[in-house]
Amino acid sequence: MTDTKVKATAKKGSKKEKPETIIIQQPQADTVDADAPFEGDNSEEVSLELQQQRDAALEEKLEVAKKKFDTPDKWIADAKKKYLKLKISDVEDKEGYESVKMALATVKGKKSSVENIRKELNSDALKYQRAVNAEAKRIEESLMPIIEHLQQEKKVIDDKKEEIKKQKEIEKNRVYLERSSAFIKMGFVLQGDFFVNEELGERMLDMQLRDMDEEWYNDEYAKIHEIVEERRLKKEQDEESARQAQLKLQQEADELRKKAEELEKQQKQMEEQNRKMQEQLDKMNNARKEARLSVFSSMGFVKKDLLSKEAILSCEGVDVNLDSEELFTCEDEVFNKRVSECKSLVDEARSKKASIEEGKAAAAARISSRCAQLSEIGLVFKPAVNAYVYEGINVDNATEICLLPTAEWDALIIKVKERYEAIQTEKKEAAIRLEERIKELSSIGVSYLASTLELMYAGELLIHLSKPLEHGNWDLLMATAKSKIEEKVKAANDEAARKKKDADDKRTEELAAMSDKELLSDYLSRIQAVEKPVMKTAKYKKLVNGFSEFVTNMKGG
C-alpha cells in the first residue's frame, strides 16, 4: 500500500456520517426592571454623581471630626519644643526626674483623650457597616436555594453528556485495539504515525486505522490478508527446500567427521607412546638432579631466584653462587671438583660465623649488665630517645651503653649515681620548703593548687604562678599576695559601704514619701521588731508589758 493509496483511503473515510449531537436548551430567566436598578442609558453618569456626593459628604464629616479633637498641631509643636529638650543627668538629678515624670503624664493624658474621641467618632460608622453586612447576607441567603436548584439541574444533564462521550470513546478504543492487533499478527509494526510491514512494502496510517468505518476496514484487511497468506505459503515452500538441502549437507559432513575421528585416534596413540618414553627419560634425569642437589643441600646451599635465572644455589656466608642446571648436566669429574671447592669455602665461613656469634653474645651480656646498673640507680629507658633518662640525666644506648670501654663506663656510672643522689636531696629540700610555704599562705587565707599553679583567695584566683611554689622568689611572692589581698579587702569594704549608702538613701526617700500616719506605722513596726527585754522585778515587767500593749494598740488603730 503506497502513500497515494493512503491519501485515497483517507478521502473515502471522510464520507462517514457525523455523530448525532444532543442540544440542551437553557431556560431563560425572567427579568424585570427591579432586578437591574442601575441599568439605563445614563447609569454611569448617575453613579459618578452619587460618588461625588458621597465624597463631599465624607469630607464634610472629616472636617467636623477633626475639630472635635482637643490636641491641635500647634499644641504638639509646642510640646516638642518644650519636652524633647528635657534630660535627666544622673540618679541624683531629682528635679530633672520630676520634670520628665510630669511631662510624660501630661502627654499620655493627651494621647488618652485622642483615643476616647476616636472611639466615639467611629461608633456610628461601625453600626452602619454591621447593618449593611447583615442585609447583604440576608439577600445572598435568599438567592442560594435558586442557585443550588439551577446548578443541580445543569449537573444532571452535564453528567449524562459526559457518560455518553465516555462510552463512545471506550467503544472506539476497543475497535482500534482489535484492528491494531490484527495488523500486528500480519507482521505490521507501529513506526511513528504508521503501521508498517517492510517485507510486503505496505503501510497504514495509525489515525486512519482508528477512524475508518467497518466496511472500509474489512475491505482493506481482506486485501492485505490475502497478500500475507500468499507470502506465508511461499516462505514455507522455500524453507522446506532449504531444509532438504541442509539435510544433504549434514550427511556429507557426518562422513567427513567419521574419517577425521579415525585419524585423530591414530594420532593419540602415537602421542601416548612418545609421552611414556619421555617420562622414563625425565625420571632418570630427576633422580640424578636430586642426588647432586642433596650433596649441596647438606653443605647449606639452597635455591633462590635471580632475575631471569630460575635455579641458582647459594649458601649464607659463602661468596659463591652455583648454576644448578650446569651442575645437573656436567660430567661427574667436574661435579666432584666443584663439590670439593665449595666444601672448603663452607667450612671457612662457618668458622668465621661461630667467632662472630661469640663476640655478639659477650656484647649482649655486657649491654644487659650496664642496663641493669642504670635501672638499679633509678633511670628509666625511653625508646623515643633510645636512652636511659631521669630528670636531666641522659645515658645514650647507642654510643655509651654499647660502645664505651669498661674504664670509661665505670667512671660514667659514678657520675650518674652522684647526680641522682643530688637530685633526690634537692627534691626532699623542695618538699620541706613547699610544706612551709603552704602553711604560711594558709595563715593569710590563701590556698595553693599545684595542678594549675594557682593561688586562690576566698574562692577566687589571686595569682597564677609561672613555676611551682617551692621554686619561686618567696619574699616577692608573699609581698605580692599580701598586696592583692589588701586590694580585695579594700574593694569589698568599699562595695559594702556603697551598698549601705544606697540602702540608707533609699530608706530616706521612702520616709520622705510617707504620710505622718505611714511614718507612725513604720516607727511602731520597728519598735515591735526589737526583742522585748526580760525584767527581773514586777514593776518593770508591768511597765514593759504595758508599753508593748500600747504599741500594739497604736499599730492596730
PyMOL commands that set and color helices and strands:
alter all, ss='L'
color gray80, all
select helices_A, chain A and resi 3-13+33-35+43-68+73-83+94-185+206-211+214-298+324-329+332-377+397-401+406-443+469-471+474-513+516-529+538-556
alter helices_A, ss='H'
color red, helices_A
select strands_A, chain A and resi 189-191+194-197+202-205+302-306+309-314+321-323+380-382+387-390+393-396+446-449+454-457+460-464
alter strands_A, ss='S'
color yellow, strands_A
deselect
rebuild
show_as cartoon
